[in-house]
Amino acid sequence: MTTGQAADGTTDIGTDADAEPATGPSKGPGTETGADSGTGPDPGTGRLAILRAARRAFTQRPYAEVTMRGIAADAGVSASLIVKRFGTKERLFNTVADFGPAADKLFAAPPAVLGRHLVLTMVRLRRENHSDPLLRVVFSLGNMDERTLLRERFREQVTARLAGLIGGERSELRAELITGQLLGLGATLSLHRPGAGEEATPELIADLYAPALQRLITGPACLPDQERGTARH
């Protein structure tokens, strides 16, 4: 049994019992959306608890070592409930690897006001679901197994989508920097728990954090010529 600190600040408990077949996940889109993706209310069925436990398991251990029983024990539910809700381990992994529903909420604002919307939505999603909608991708770094799919999905569903949304000069670089700041915000709020960030309102956090994001969203086209020249080097 292993114990570690999860991305959402909770305790991760793993188990080696009853290994599942090591069949890898598909490259297709996730099969569960909405509440099942951890971006909506949990209608009393344990979905969010299952997804939080699955995120911890899949991002911190190789796919072949993750078991449905281990996820069930961490979530405080039965393995049969996970099978009922998600079917197979492969399907559950594909749900965990799907950032689309979170991106839908994060990007539901025009570029002119997107910076503030991103911060408000990030903080509110964290507090509603007791987990961060994006931070799990950080725990997939440096692993050469199916967890690479999390990074591929993140790039496709979050970073590349954001680049298309903001457009303009160096949109891909700006999108990477924006997502980095969002991940940094989530990591900071998790690290300093309890802390001032937990006590602050989403509006106050947005007042302090959003201007830097909005500058990246707006892009160098709105910077003075001297600053634009410096940014190109």
Salt bridges, closest charged atoms under 4 A:
ASP8 OD2 - ARG56 NH1 3.62
ASP12 OD2 - ARG61 NH1 3.52
ASP18 OD2 - ARG69 NH1 2.57
GLU32 OE2 - ARG91 NH2 2.85
ASP36 OD1 - ARG47 NE 2.98
ASP36 OD2 - ARG85 NH2 2.98
ASP74 OD2 - ARG56 NE 3.14
ASP104 OD1 - ARG161 NH1 2.81
ASP132 OD2 - ARG126 NH1 2.91
ASP145 OD2 - ARG147 NH2 2.89
GLU152 OE1 - LYS27 NZ 3.30
GLU169 OE1 - ARG228 NH2 2.86
GLU169 OE2 - ARG232 NE 3.17
GLU198 OE2 - ARG193 NE 3.98
GLU203 OE2 - ARG124 NH2 2.73
ASP207 OD1 - ARG116 NH1 2.75
GLU227 OE1 - ARG215 NH2 2.67
